[in-house]
Protein backbone atom coordinates (compact mmCIF):
# COMPACT_ATOMS: atom_id res chain seq x y z
CA UNK A 1 0.00 0.00 0.00
CA UNK A 2 1.18 3.48 -0.82
CA UNK A 3 2.46 5.54 2.04
CA UNK A 4 0.19 7.93 3.86
CA UNK A 5 2.08 10.94 2.66
CA UNK A 6 1.94 9.82 -0.96
CA UNK A 7 -1.83 9.39 -0.84
CA UNK A 8 -2.19 12.78 0.77
CA UNK A 9 -0.26 14.36 -2.07
CA UNK A 10 -2.45 12.67 -4.66
CA UNK A 11 -5.62 13.87 -2.99
CA UNK A 12 -4.29 17.40 -3.09
CA UNK A 13 -3.44 17.25 -6.78
CA UNK A 14 -6.80 15.72 -7.72
CA UNK A 15 -8.50 18.46 -5.74
CA UNK A 16 -6.57 21.09 -7.66
CA UNK A 17 -7.54 19.54 -10.97
CA UNK A 18 -11.18 19.40 -9.97
CA UNK A 19 -11.08 23.09 -9.17
CA UNK A 20 -9.74 23.82 -12.62
CA UNK A 21 -12.32 21.65 -14.36
CA UNK A 22 -15.09 23.18 -12.31
CA UNK A 23 -14.01 26.67 -13.35
CA UNK A 24 -13.90 25.56 -16.98
CA UNK A 25 -17.34 24.04 -16.62
CA UNK A 26 -18.73 27.35 -15.37
CA UNK A 27 -17.17 29.30 -18.20
CA UNK A 28 -18.40 26.82 -20.78
CA UNK A 29 -21.88 26.88 -19.27
CA UNK A 30 -22.25 30.64 -19.60
CA UNK A 31 -20.81 30.63 -23.11
CA UNK A 32 -23.02 27.72 -23.99
CA UNK A 33 -26.15 29.61 -23.04
CA UNK A 34 -25.23 32.53 -25.26
CA UNK A 35 -24.18 30.32 -28.15
CA UNK A 36 -27.35 28.26 -27.94
CA UNK A 37 -29.52 31.37 -27.92
CA UNK A 38 -27.75 32.73 -30.96
CA UNK A 39 -27.98 29.45 -32.87
CA UNK A 40 -31.66 29.03 -32.12
CA UNK A 41 -32.47 32.66 -32.96
CA UNK A 42 -31.10 32.49 -36.49
CA UNK A 43 -32.59 29.11 -37.37
CA UNK A 44 -35.92 30.56 -38.60
CA UNK A 45 -34.06 32.87 -40.98
CA UNK A 46 -31.93 30.09 -42.42
CA UNK A 47 -34.95 27.81 -42.72
CA UNK A 48 -37.21 30.43 -44.29
CA UNK A 49 -34.66 31.43 -46.89
CA UNK A 50 -34.43 27.75 -47.78
CA UNK A 51 -38.20 27.50 -47.97
CA UNK A 52 -38.37 30.38 -50.42
CA UNK A 53 -35.75 28.74 -52.58
CA UNK A 54 -37.70 25.49 -52.60
CA UNK A 55 -40.82 27.30 -53.74
CA UNK A 56 -38.73 28.88 -56.44
CA UNK A 57 -37.40 25.51 -57.52
CA UNK A 58 -40.89 24.03 -57.70
CA UNK A 59 -41.80 26.71 -60.25
CA UNK A 60 -39.63 26.04 -63.21
CA UNK A 61 -38.54 22.80 -64.82
CA UNK A 62 -35.06 24.00 -65.64
CA UNK A 63 -34.03 25.48 -62.37
CA UNK A 64 -30.43 24.44 -62.92
CA UNK A 65 -30.10 26.70 -65.92
CA UNK A 66 -31.29 29.79 -64.14
CA UNK A 67 -28.10 30.43 -62.26
CA UNK A 68 -24.59 28.94 -62.22
CA UNK A 69 -24.78 28.34 -58.47
CA UNK A 70 -27.71 25.99 -59.07
CA UNK A 71 -26.06 23.95 -61.82
CA UNK A 72 -24.60 20.59 -60.86
CA UNK A 73 -21.55 19.37 -62.76
CA UNK A 74 -21.50 16.11 -64.69
CA UNK A 75 -18.21 14.90 -63.31
CA UNK A 76 -17.27 15.81 -59.80
CA UNK A 77 -13.51 15.86 -59.57
CA UNK A 78 -12.53 18.69 -57.27
CA UNK A 79 -14.33 18.78 -54.00
CA UNK A 80 -14.07 21.44 -51.36
CA UNK A 81 -14.93 20.74 -47.76
CA UNK A 82 -15.49 23.47 -45.20
CA UNK A 83 -14.60 21.80 -41.93
CA UNK A 84 -15.82 23.59 -38.84
CA UNK A 85 -14.10 22.61 -35.59
CA UNK A 86 -13.07 24.35 -32.39
CA UNK A 87 -9.83 26.24 -31.78
CA UNK A 88 -9.42 24.52 -28.45
CA UNK A 89 -9.67 20.98 -27.16
CA UNK A 90 -11.00 19.73 -23.84
CA UNK A 91 -14.46 19.39 -25.28
CA UNK A 92 -14.97 15.65 -25.02
CA UNK A 93 -15.46 13.98 -28.38
CA UNK A 94 -16.57 17.17 -30.10
CA UNK A 95 -13.59 17.76 -32.40
CA UNK A 96 -12.83 14.08 -32.87
CA UNK A 97 -16.35 13.22 -33.97
CA UNK A 98 -16.66 15.77 -36.73
CA UNK A 99 -13.11 15.13 -37.97
CA UNK A 100 -13.69 11.37 -38.04
CA UNK A 101 -16.95 11.85 -39.90
CA UNK A 102 -15.16 14.01 -42.45
CA UNK A 103 -12.22 11.65 -43.04
CA UNK A 104 -14.60 8.68 -43.37
CA UNK A 105 -16.63 10.65 -45.86
CA UNK A 106 -13.51 11.53 -47.85
CA UNK A 107 -12.54 7.86 -47.93
CA UNK A 108 -15.91 6.42 -48.80
CA UNK A 109 -16.61 8.94 -51.55
CA UNK A 110 -13.12 8.75 -52.98
CA UNK A 111 -12.41 12.40 -52.28
CA UNK A 112 -9.12 11.83 -50.48
CA UNK A 113 -7.62 14.80 -52.30
CA UNK A 114 -10.43 17.15 -51.37
CA UNK A 115 -9.45 20.73 -50.63
CA UNK A 116 -10.07 21.53 -47.00
CA UNK A 117 -11.14 24.96 -45.82
CA UNK A 118 -10.44 24.73 -42.12
CA UNK A 119 -12.50 26.83 -39.76
CA UNK A 120 -10.94 26.21 -36.34
CA UNK A 121 -7.45 25.14 -35.37
CA UNK A 122 -8.21 21.54 -34.40
CA UNK A 123 -9.47 20.56 -37.82
CA UNK A 124 -6.61 22.38 -39.52
CA UNK A 125 -3.94 20.70 -37.38
CA UNK A 126 -5.41 17.26 -37.91
CA UNK A 127 -5.70 17.61 -41.68
CA UNK A 128 -2.16 19.00 -41.98
CA UNK A 129 -0.77 16.18 -39.87
CA UNK A 130 -2.31 13.63 -42.19
CA UNK A 131 -1.10 15.41 -45.28
CA UNK A 132 -4.45 16.56 -46.62
CA UNK A 133 -4.76 19.59 -48.81
CA UNK A 134 -5.64 22.52 -46.58
CA UNK A 135 -6.17 25.48 -48.88
CA UNK A 136 -7.40 28.05 -46.38
CA UNK A 137 -7.82 28.48 -42.67
CA UNK A 138 -10.07 30.68 -40.60
CA UNK A 139 -9.11 30.51 -36.95
CA UNK A 140 -9.83 32.56 -33.84
CA UNK A 141 -13.44 33.29 -34.61
CA UNK A 142 -14.89 35.69 -32.05
CA UNK A 143 -17.16 34.14 -29.40
CA UNK A 144 -20.14 35.81 -30.99
CA UNK A 145 -19.55 35.46 -34.72
CA UNK A 146 -21.38 37.89 -36.99
CA UNK A 147 -22.09 37.59 -40.67
CA UNK A 148 -19.06 39.84 -41.21
CA UNK A 149 -16.84 37.07 -39.86
CA UNK A 150 -18.38 34.47 -42.12
CA UNK A 151 -18.48 36.54 -45.31
CA UNK A 152 -14.89 35.70 -46.39
CA UNK A 153 -15.56 31.97 -46.06
CA UNK A 154 -18.68 32.27 -48.17
CA UNK A 155 -16.83 34.33 -50.74
CA UNK A 156 -14.09 31.73 -50.97
CA UNK A 157 -16.64 28.96 -51.51
CA UNK A 158 -18.74 30.83 -54.06
CA UNK A 159 -15.80 32.22 -56.04
CA UNK A 160 -14.05 28.84 -56.03
CA UNK A 161 -17.17 27.14 -57.26
CA UNK A 162 -17.83 29.67 -60.02
CA UNK A 163 -14.22 29.57 -61.20
CA UNK A 164 -14.34 25.79 -61.37
CA UNK A 165 -11.81 25.19 -58.63
CA UNK A 166 -14.51 23.15 -56.90
CA UNK A 167 -17.17 21.05 -58.57
CA UNK A 168 -18.89 20.63 -55.24
CA UNK A 169 -18.54 22.26 -51.87
CA UNK A 170 -19.53 20.42 -48.71
CA UNK A 171 -20.05 21.71 -45.24
CA UNK A 172 -18.83 19.56 -42.32
CA UNK A 173 -19.90 20.77 -38.92
CA UNK A 174 -21.74 19.69 -35.77
CA UNK A 175 -25.46 20.20 -35.52
CA UNK A 176 -26.69 21.27 -32.13
CA UNK A 177 -29.68 19.22 -30.92
CA UNK A 178 -29.54 19.84 -27.18
CA UNK A 179 -26.99 20.17 -24.43
CA UNK A 180 -26.34 16.43 -24.35
CA UNK A 181 -26.67 15.63 -28.04
CA UNK A 182 -24.69 17.04 -30.94
CA UNK A 183 -24.63 15.41 -34.34
CA UNK A 184 -21.67 15.67 -36.71
CA UNK A 185 -23.10 16.48 -40.11
CA UNK A 186 -21.89 16.73 -43.69
CA UNK A 187 -24.04 18.32 -46.30
CA UNK A 188 -23.84 19.75 -49.76
CA UNK A 189 -23.46 23.51 -49.87
CA UNK A 190 -22.80 24.13 -53.55
CA UNK A 191 -24.30 23.63 -56.07
CA UNK A 192 -27.48 24.67 -54.31
CA UNK A 193 -29.94 21.86 -54.84
CA UNK A 194 -33.38 22.92 -53.72
CA UNK A 195 -34.82 19.97 -51.86
CA UNK A 196 -35.35 18.93 -48.31
CA UNK A 197 -32.49 16.41 -48.37
CA UNK A 198 -29.93 19.18 -48.32
CA UNK A 199 -31.36 20.40 -45.09
CA UNK A 200 -30.19 19.18 -41.71
CA UNK A 201 -32.54 17.45 -39.31
CA UNK A 202 -32.65 20.23 -36.77
CA UNK A 203 -33.76 22.71 -39.42
CA UNK A 204 -36.61 20.65 -40.75
CA UNK A 205 -38.84 21.62 -37.85
CA UNK A 206 -38.74 25.24 -38.94
CA UNK A 207 -40.00 24.66 -42.44
CA UNK A 208 -43.74 24.89 -42.68
CA UNK A 209 -44.33 23.96 -46.29
CA UNK A 210 -41.93 22.90 -48.96
CA UNK A 211 -44.56 22.85 -51.67
CA UNK A 212 -45.99 26.14 -52.84
CA UNK A 213 -49.61 26.67 -51.91
CA UNK A 214 -50.65 28.06 -55.24
CA UNK A 215 -50.04 26.90 -58.75
CA UNK A 216 -50.21 30.38 -60.22
CA UNK A 217 -47.01 31.66 -61.79
CA UNK A 218 -44.88 33.93 -59.67
CA UNK A 219 -44.30 37.59 -60.32
CA UNK A 220 -40.61 38.36 -60.03
CA UNK A 221 -39.25 41.78 -59.24
CA UNK A 222 -36.69 42.26 -60.67
CA UNK A 223 -36.35 39.43 -63.21
CA UNK A 224 -35.52 35.92 -61.91
CA UNK A 225 -31.82 35.96 -62.82
CA UNK A 226 -31.13 39.30 -61.14
CA UNK A 227 -33.16 38.17 -58.18
CA UNK A 228 -31.23 34.92 -57.86
CA UNK A 229 -27.97 36.79 -58.23
CA UNK A 230 -28.90 38.65 -55.10
CA UNK A 231 -30.38 35.78 -53.12
CA UNK A 232 -28.11 32.81 -53.81
CA UNK A 233 -24.73 34.09 -52.55
CA UNK A 234 -26.57 35.40 -49.53
CA UNK A 235 -28.22 32.04 -48.96
CA UNK A 236 -24.84 30.33 -49.09
CA UNK A 237 -23.51 32.75 -46.54
CA UNK A 238 -26.50 32.19 -44.28
CA UNK A 239 -26.00 28.42 -44.43
CA UNK A 240 -22.35 28.77 -43.43
CA UNK A 241 -23.21 31.29 -40.75
CA UNK A 242 -25.83 28.97 -39.32
CA UNK A 243 -23.35 26.07 -39.40
CA UNK A 244 -20.79 28.16 -37.50
CA UNK A 245 -23.38 29.02 -34.86
CA UNK A 246 -24.55 25.42 -34.55
CA UNK A 247 -20.95 24.31 -34.22
CA UNK A 248 -20.25 26.93 -31.60
CA UNK A 249 -23.28 25.92 -29.52
CA UNK A 250 -22.27 22.26 -29.87
CA UNK A 251 -18.69 22.98 -28.87
CA UNK A 252 -19.55 24.83 -25.69
CA UNK A 253 -22.19 22.24 -24.77
CA UNK A 254 -19.73 19.40 -25.32
CA UNK A 255 -17.10 21.21 -23.29
CA UNK A 256 -19.52 21.93 -20.48
CA UNK A 257 -20.56 18.27 -20.28
CA UNK A 258 -16.97 17.02 -20.54
CA UNK A 259 -15.85 19.32 -17.76
CA UNK A 260 -18.78 18.39 -15.59
CA UNK A 261 -17.89 14.72 -16.00
CA UNK A 262 -14.29 15.48 -15.18
CA UNK A 263 -15.29 17.34 -12.03
CA UNK A 264 -17.54 14.46 -10.98
CA UNK A 265 -14.83 11.90 -11.65
CA UNK A 266 -12.42 13.93 -9.58
CA UNK A 267 -14.92 14.04 -6.75
CA UNK A 268 -15.30 10.27 -6.89
CA UNK A 269 -11.55 9.80 -7.01
CA UNK A 270 -11.09 12.05 -4.00
CA UNK A 271 -13.64 9.93 -2.11
CA UNK A 272 -11.82 6.70 -2.97
CA UNK A 273 -8.45 8.18 -2.13
CA UNK A 274 -9.69 9.56 1.18
CA UNK A 275 -10.93 6.10 2.08
CA UNK A 276 -7.57 4.56 1.19
CA UNK A 277 -5.86 7.34 3.10
CA UNK A 278 -7.89 6.70 6.22
CA UNK A 279 -7.28 2.96 5.96
CA UNK A 280 -3.56 3.53 5.59
CA UNK A 281 -3.56 5.94 8.50
CA UNK A 282 -5.51 3.46 10.61
CA UNK A 283 -3.11 0.65 9.69
CA UNK A 284 -0.13 2.81 10.59
CA UNK A 285 -1.62 3.68 13.97
CA UNK A 286 -2.50 0.05 14.67
CA UNK A 287 1.00 -1.00 13.73
CA UNK A 288 2.52 1.61 16.01
CA UNK A 289 0.33 0.58 18.89
CA UNK A 290 1.25 -3.06 18.36
CA UNK A 291 4.90 -2.07 18.39
CA UNK A 292 4.50 -0.18 21.64
CA UNK A 293 2.46 -2.98 23.22
CA UNK A 294 4.98 -5.58 21.99
CA UNK A 295 7.85 -3.50 23.31
CA UNK A 296 6.19 -3.05 26.71
CA UNK A 297 5.49 -6.80 26.88
CA UNK A 298 9.12 -7.60 26.04
CA UNK A 299 10.33 -5.19 28.73
CA UNK A 300 7.96 -6.70 31.30
CA UNK A 301 9.15 -10.24 30.52
CA UNK A 302 12.79 -9.24 30.62
CA UNK A 303 12.61 -7.72 34.09
CA UNK B 1 -61.82 41.45 -43.43
CA UNK B 2 -59.68 38.69 -44.86
CA UNK B 3 -56.27 38.24 -43.36
CA UNK B 4 -52.97 36.59 -44.21
CA UNK B 5 -50.02 35.51 -42.16
CA UNK B 6 -47.05 37.85 -42.15
CA UNK B 7 -43.70 36.67 -40.90
CA UNK B 8 -40.75 39.02 -40.61
CA UNK B 9 -37.53 37.17 -39.94
CA UNK B 10 -34.01 38.51 -39.51
CA UNK B 11 -30.78 36.70 -38.83
CA UNK B 12 -31.18 37.62 -35.16
CA UNK B 13 -34.56 36.00 -34.86
CA UNK B 14 -38.24 36.26 -35.67
CA UNK B 15 -39.42 39.83 -35.41
CA UNK B 16 -43.08 39.51 -36.32
CA UNK B 17 -45.48 36.63 -36.86
CA UNK B 18 -49.18 37.50 -36.93
CA UNK B 19 -52.31 37.51 -39.04
CA UNK B 20 -52.64 40.91 -40.71
CA UNK B 21 -54.90 42.65 -43.24
CA UNK B 22 -52.39 44.48 -45.32
CA UNK B 23 -48.71 45.15 -45.60
CA UNK B 24 -46.99 47.96 -47.49
CA UNK B 25 -43.40 47.10 -48.32
CA UNK B 26 -40.53 48.95 -50.01
CA UNK B 27 -39.83 46.81 -53.09
CA UNK B 28 -36.78 47.58 -55.21
CA UNK B 29 -39.01 48.66 -58.06
CA UNK B 30 -41.35 50.70 -55.93
CA UNK B 31 -43.45 50.58 -52.80
CA UNK B 32 -46.08 47.87 -53.00
CA UNK B 33 -49.15 47.08 -50.97
CA UNK B 34 -50.03 43.44 -50.42
CA UNK B 35 -53.60 42.46 -49.65
CA UNK B 36 -54.96 38.96 -49.00
CA UNK B 37 -55.15 36.71 -52.09
CA UNK B 38 -52.35 38.54 -53.79
CA UNK B 39 -50.76 36.71 -56.72
CA UNK B 40 -47.54 34.81 -55.86
CA UNK B 41 -44.64 37.21 -55.83
CA UNK B 42 -40.97 37.18 -55.08
CA UNK B 43 -39.14 40.47 -54.80
CA UNK B 44 -36.15 42.12 -53.30
CA UNK B 45 -36.76 44.82 -50.74
CA UNK B 46 -35.14 48.19 -50.47
CA UNK B 47 -34.21 50.20 -47.41
CA UNK B 48 -37.32 51.78 -46.09
CA UNK B 49 -40.48 51.57 -44.16
CA UNK B 50 -42.73 48.56 -43.86
CA UNK B 51 -46.27 49.34 -42.81
CA UNK B 52 -48.60 46.76 -41.31
CA UNK B 53 -52.34 47.26 -41.18
CA UNK B 54 -54.54 45.29 -38.86
CA UNK B 55 -58.26 45.72 -38.19
CA UNK B 56 -59.03 47.65 -35.05
CA UNK B 57 -55.41 48.52 -34.41
CA UNK B 58 -53.21 51.44 -35.20
CA UNK B 59 -50.77 50.82 -38.03
CA UNK B 60 -47.39 49.46 -37.14
CA UNK B 61 -44.19 50.58 -38.80
CA UNK B 62 -40.92 48.74 -39.17
CA UNK B 63 -37.64 50.06 -40.49
CA UNK B 64 -36.31 47.41 -42.84
CA UNK B 65 -32.80 47.38 -44.25
CA UNK B 66 -33.30 45.46 -47.45
CA UNK B 67 -34.07 41.81 -47.93
CA UNK B 68 -36.43 39.53 -49.78
CA UNK B 69 -40.19 39.20 -49.67
CA UNK B 70 -42.21 36.20 -50.80
CA UNK B 71 -45.96 36.31 -51.21
CA UNK B 72 -47.78 33.08 -51.81
CA UNK B 73 -51.19 31.80 -50.85
CA UNK B 74 -52.14 33.11 -47.46
CA UNK B 75 -48.59 33.67 -46.29
CA UNK B 76 -46.08 36.44 -46.70
CA UNK B 77 -42.48 35.97 -45.64
CA UNK B 78 -40.14 38.93 -45.26
CA UNK B 79 -36.51 37.95 -44.92
CA UNK B 80 -35.04 41.23 -43.79
CA UNK B 81 -31.35 42.09 -43.47
CA UNK B 82 -32.51 44.11 -40.51
CA UNK B 83 -35.92 45.05 -39.13
CA UNK B 84 -36.89 47.09 -36.11
CA UNK B 85 -40.15 48.45 -34.89
CA UNK B 86 -39.88 52.24 -35.19
CA UNK B 87 -40.65 52.67 -31.49
CA UNK B 88 -37.77 50.44 -30.55
CA UNK B 89 -35.16 52.34 -32.51
CA UNK B 90 -32.59 53.95 -30.29
CA UNK B 91 -31.70 57.12 -32.18
CA UNK B 92 -28.47 57.68 -30.28
CA UNK B 93 -27.28 54.17 -31.09
CA UNK B 94 -28.32 54.51 -34.70
CA UNK B 95 -26.29 57.75 -34.92
CA UNK B 96 -23.27 55.92 -33.59
CA UNK B 97 -23.80 53.13 -36.10
CA UNK B 98 -23.99 55.70 -38.86
CA UNK B 99 -20.72 57.28 -37.83
CA UNK B 100 -19.06 53.88 -37.66
CA UNK B 101 -20.38 53.01 -41.08
CA UNK B 102 -19.10 56.30 -42.48
CA UNK B 103 -15.63 55.64 -41.10
CA UNK B 104 -15.63 52.13 -42.45
CA UNK B 105 -16.77 53.38 -45.82
CA UNK B 106 -13.83 55.75 -45.93
CA UNK B 107 -11.40 52.94 -45.19
CA UNK B 108 -12.96 50.16 -47.21
CA UNK B 109 -12.79 51.82 -50.59
CA UNK B 110 -10.28 49.30 -51.94
CA UNK B 111 -12.34 46.16 -51.55
CA UNK B 112 -15.61 46.09 -53.46
CA UNK B 113 -17.37 43.68 -51.11
CA UNK B 114 -16.31 45.54 -47.99
CA UNK B 115 -17.39 48.73 -49.65
CA UNK B 116 -20.82 47.32 -50.47
CA UNK B 117 -21.27 46.11 -46.94
CA UNK B 118 -20.23 49.38 -45.38
CA UNK B 119 -22.50 51.24 -47.72
CA UNK B 120 -25.40 48.98 -46.85
CA UNK B 121 -24.73 49.50 -43.14
CA UNK B 122 -24.69 53.24 -43.68
CA UNK B 123 -27.96 53.23 -45.54
CA UNK B 124 -29.56 51.00 -42.95
CA UNK B 125 -28.64 53.28 -40.08
CA UNK B 126 -29.64 56.41 -42.00
CA UNK B 127 -32.99 54.82 -42.77
CA UNK B 128 -33.45 53.91 -39.13
CA UNK B 129 -32.76 57.45 -37.98
CA UNK B 130 -35.03 58.97 -40.59
CA UNK B 131 -37.98 56.75 -39.74
CA UNK B 132 -37.55 57.04 -36.00
CA UNK B 133 -37.45 60.85 -36.27
CA UNK B 134 -40.47 61.00 -38.50
CA UNK B 135 -42.63 58.79 -36.31
CA UNK B 136 -41.59 60.49 -33.08
CA UNK B 137 -42.37 63.94 -34.46
CA UNK B 138 -45.89 62.87 -35.09
CA UNK B 139 -46.22 61.96 -31.49
CA UNK B 140 -45.23 58.39 -31.92
CA UNK B 141 -47.03 55.45 -33.27
CA UNK B 142 -50.67 55.13 -32.41
CA UNK B 143 -51.63 58.64 -33.43
CA UNK B 144 -53.58 58.79 -36.65
CA UNK B 145 -52.68 61.78 -38.77
CA UNK B 146 -55.11 63.57 -41.08
CA UNK B 147 -53.63 62.08 -44.23
CA UNK B 148 -54.44 58.64 -42.86
CA UNK B 149 -50.86 57.35 -42.62
HADDOCK unambig.tbl for C-alpha pairs under 7 A between the chains (distance, minus, plus):
assign (segid A and resid 41 and name CA) (segid B and resid 12 and name CA) 5.58 0.50 0.50
assign (segid A and resid 41 and name CA) (segid B and resid 13 and name CA) 4.38 0.50 0.50
assign (segid A and resid 42 and name CA) (segid B and resid 11 and name CA) 4.83 0.50 0.50
assign (segid A and resid 42 and name CA) (segid B and resid 12 and name CA) 5.30 0.50 0.50
assign (segid A and resid 42 and name CA) (segid B and resid 13 and name CA) 5.19 0.50 0.50
assign (segid A and resid 44 and name CA) (segid B and resid 9 and name CA) 6.94 0.50 0.50
assign (segid A and resid 44 and name CA) (segid B and resid 13 and name CA) 6.74 0.50 0.50
assign (segid A and resid 44 and name CA) (segid B and resid 14 and name CA) 6.81 0.50 0.50
assign (segid A and resid 45 and name CA) (segid B and resid 9 and name CA) 5.63 0.50 0.50
assign (segid A and resid 45 and name CA) (segid B and resid 10 and name CA) 5.83 0.50 0.50
assign (segid A and resid 45 and name CA) (segid B and resid 11 and name CA) 5.48 0.50 0.50
assign (segid A and resid 45 and name CA) (segid B and resid 13 and name CA) 6.89 0.50 0.50
assign (segid A and resid 45 and name CA) (segid B and resid 79 and name CA) 6.89 0.50 0.50
assign (segid A and resid 52 and name CA) (segid B and resid 70 and name CA) 6.98 0.50 0.50
assign (segid A and resid 213 and name CA) (segid B and resid 72 and name CA) 6.67 0.50 0.50
assign (segid A and resid 213 and name CA) (segid B and resid 73 and name CA) 5.47 0.50 0.50
assign (segid A and resid 214 and name CA) (segid B and resid 72 and name CA) 6.72 0.50 0.50
assign (segid A and resid 214 and name CA) (segid B and resid 73 and name CA) 5.79 0.50 0.50
assign (segid A and resid 216 and name CA) (segid B and resid 40 and name CA) 6.77 0.50 0.50
assign (segid A and resid 217 and name CA) (segid B and resid 40 and name CA) 6.74 0.50 0.50
assign (segid A and resid 218 and name CA) (segid B and resid 40 and name CA) 4.73 0.50 0.50
assign (segid A and resid 218 and name CA) (segid B and resid 41 and name CA) 5.05 0.50 0.50
assign (segid A and resid 218 and name CA) (segid B and resid 42 and name CA) 6.85 0.50 0.50
assign (segid A and resid 219 and name CA) (segid B and resid 40 and name CA) 6.17 0.50 0.50
assign (segid A and resid 219 and name CA) (segid B and resid 41 and name CA) 4.52 0.50 0.50
assign (segid A and resid 219 and name CA) (segid B and resid 42 and name CA) 6.22 0.50 0.50
assign (segid A and resid 220 and name CA) (segid B and resid 41 and name CA) 5.93 0.50 0.50
assign (segid A and resid 220 and name CA) (segid B and resid 42 and name CA) 5.10 0.50 0.50
assign (segid A and resid 220 and name CA) (segid B and resid 43 and name CA) 5.82 0.50 0.50
assign (segid A and resid 221 and name CA) (segid B and resid 29 and name CA) 6.98 0.50 0.50
assign (segid A and resid 221 and name CA) (segid B and resid 42 and name CA) 6.43 0.50 0.50
assign (segid A and resid 221 and name CA) (segid B and resid 43 and name CA) 4.62 0.50 0.50
assign (segid A and resid 221 and name CA) (segid B and resid 44 and name CA) 6.71 0.50 0.50
assign (segid A and resid 222 and name CA) (segid B and resid 43 and name CA) 6.61 0.50 0.50
assign (segid A and resid 227 and name CA) (segid B and resid 44 and name CA) 6.96 0.50 0.50
